[in-house]
C-alpha cells in the first residue's frame, strides 16, 4: 500500500509540475506545433489562466485552427482565430515567430496560410495577455501587432471596436468559419447588423422602420469607436449604450456576433464552465433577416423555427438558410391566391399603393408577371405591397395583416387560407455544413499512424485514471465542493443574489420607505459598493425558491432605458426581495399632481413617449412578452433628466394569485380607475389592458389632475367628463383640456396628438385600441414639434 501511495504522489507531482511550466510567451525563432496540440509546450496560457492560445480542432475532421479560447469554458469557447476559413492539417503544421519579426502559420506542405504584417520589425516575442489579447512586442515592450486589432466574431472587455473593423458570425454552433451576419459601423456612423448572404444583403438592426434619431442614435460623431468595458457596459460614439444584467467587475464576459444573427453578451459561470446570456440585441429572433432563406418563413413554436409556404418544400432539410422551393411551375396567365394570416416578407416590393381596395391590390399583382405575392393591410387606409421576391419571411400574431401567395390554379389543392404553416418545418438553429478539402483527411497510406495514436491514447487514459485515483486517495477526507449559499451561489453571475442580512444592513433595517404599492413597500438603501438602490419587499409570494428564481430571471433579462433595472434579488426562507436601481426623482404622481411644483410641457411629452416605448418593448420585443397589469403614475419613475422608467413590470407573476386586496387595490387586476373594462367583462387578458391604463395616464399628463376616479360615489367620473368634452371638439377644445397651470406654455399639436392617442387607448372595445408600437410611432412623428402656444 505504501508503494502505491508513493507512486500516486509521484504521478500527481509530475502532472502538476508540467502545468506549472505553462508559458504565456513565444520567443523569436520558436514554434508551436500542431502535432501534439494539448501539450503545454504547444500552448500559450495567459498568466491568470483565463485564456489559452494554440491549435484547436472543433470537429471530427483533421482540420485545425490557430485560436484563442477561454481556458475554463466547457466547450473551449473561441474568441479569436487567425485562419477561420483556412484550417491547417493536423500533422506538420506549425505557428512560427520568425527571426524577421513575422508570425507565420504554415500548413502540412509548408505553404503560408496566415501571417502578421510585421516584416522587418524588431519583434522579440509573442505574448498572450490576461485580457485575451495576443501581442507581438519589441525589446522595450512596445506592442507592434495585436489580435485585438483583427477581431473575428467576438469582442472582449477593453477591446476597442473601430470603423475599419467588423464582427462576423460563425457558420453554425461551435463552428469557426465565416458566416453571413455582421456587426459594423455603417457609412452614416451608426452601428448596425446586416445579413449578407449568397442572394441578398439586408440590414435588420436597429429598427429599420425608424430613423437613427428615433432609435436613440446619432450620425454626427464620425470617430466611429466603441468599447465593451470590464463592468459589462458597452458604449459607442453613435450613443448606443447597454449593460449586461450582471453589470459589475470580476465576471468573465464576451460580446459575440452569433451564428443565428443575434448580438449577445455572455457571462461565464466558472464553476460549471457554461455561459449565461446577460444581454441580447434582438429578443424575437424572427426579426433577423436571412434566417430561413428564399421563400422561407420564420415562425414561433414558441421557439423560432423555419417553415415553408403552401406547395413549397425545403431545398435542403439539413440547412434552413437555403430556404424553400416551389413544387410547381410558375404561370402568369393562370393564378390564384392563398391567404397566409399574420405573415409578411420584408423588402422586394414591386410597388406600394395607399388607399386602395383589396381587389385593386390583387389585380396589381395579377397584372404583373413578376409578382409572387402581395400584402394587404387595413390601417384606416388600405395599404398594398406587391412582391417580386420572397425573402425575410416571418409570422407573428402581432402583425395584423396577411400575405397572399400566388399559386397556379391548375395545381390541385383545396387551399384557401393557411394559418398553421406547420409543413416542412426546419429548426432555425441548424447552420450550413462546412466541407473541408481532401488534404485534411487521413489517407489509407498513413493508416499505420492510427495504431500509434491508439497506443498513445491508451497510455494517456491509464495516466488519467491513476491521477484521479491518487487525487481521491489524498483528498477523499476533504469536501472540496464550494457550498451553495441558499441554493443560489451558482446563479450569482447572472444576477447578484443577496442575503437578507445584507439588504437589511443596506437599508438600515428598512428605515427609509420611498414608496408603497400593490406588491409591497420600497426602501432606499446603499450597498457595500456604494451603489444606491431601491429594495422592494414582496408580500404574499408563495413560490418556492426555484419557481421564484425562474420568474425573477425573466424580469432580470429585460433591459430597456425606459424600464427600471433590476440589480439582484433575495430568496431566503420566507423573505422575497428585489433590488432595483434607485431612480432619484421618484414616481410621476409626486410631480404631476403636486400643488407645490409644476411639471413642464416638455417633460410631460418626454414622459409620455418614454412610457410608451417601455410598454412597447414589454409587449412586442422583450425576451418573454410581458403584460404589466398595473400601469399608473405611481409605477412610472423619473430619473434626473425626467426620463420615464416603468417599475413593477412582471411582478404580477411573482405574487399570490387570487388574493384579495383592499377595496382600491387587487394583486393582479391593478388599480381602480386605471383598470380596463376587460377585467369586469371576464375577457381574456391581453396587452390591450396596459394600453387602456396608458390611455388614462397620458390624458392625466395633459390635464394635470387625477382622471382615474378613486371615489365610487362620484356621479360622473373625471375621466368620463374629460372624454365627453374632448369628443365635442369645439373651438379651443385643446386649450380647454390642457392643464391650466401651464398658462399656454405647451405645444398645441403635441397636445392634440396626446389627447387623440389617449381617447383611442381608453376605448371600451379593446379591438379599437391601438398597439403600443403604433402609439410610439405617432408620438415620435411629432416629437420635434415643440412650438408653444402664444
Secondary structure, DSSP 8 states (H G I E B T S, - for coil): -HHHHHHHHHHHHHHHHHHHT--SEEETT-EEESTTTTSGGG-EE-TTSSEEEEEE--SSSSEEEEEEEETTSTT--EEEES-TTS-EESSS-EEEE-TTS-EEEE-TTS-EEEE-S-TT----EEEE-TTS-EEEE-TT--EEEEGGGS-SSEE-TTEEEETT-EEEEEEETTEEEEEEEEEEE-TTS-EEEEEE-SS-EEEEES-TTS-TTTTT--S--TT-EEEE-TTSEEEETTS-EEE-TT-SSS--EEEEE-TTS-EEEEEEETTTTEEEEEEES-SSGGGSTTTT-TT-EEEESSSEEEE--TTEEES-TT-GGG-EEESS---SSSEEEEEEETEEE-S-EEEEEES--HHHHHHHHHT-TT--EEEEEESSSEEEEEESS--SEEE-TT---EEEEEEETTS----SEE----SS-EETT--------GGGS--GGGTHHHHHHHHHHHHHHHHHHHHHHHHHHHHTTS--S---GGG-GGGTTTSEE--HHHHHHHTTTTT-EEEEETTEEEEEEE-TT--EEEEEEE-S----HHHHHHHHHHHHT---TTB--EEEEEEETTEEEEEEE--TT-BTHHHHT-SS----HHHHHHHHHHHHHHHHIIIIISSS----S--SGGGEEE-TT--EEE-STTGGGTS-TT----SSB-SSS-BTTTS-HHHHTT----THHHHHHHHHHHHHHHH-S--S---TT-SS-HHHHHHHHHHH--TTHHHHHS-GGGTT-SBHHHHHHHHHHHHHHT-SSGGGS--HHHHHHHHHHTTT---B--
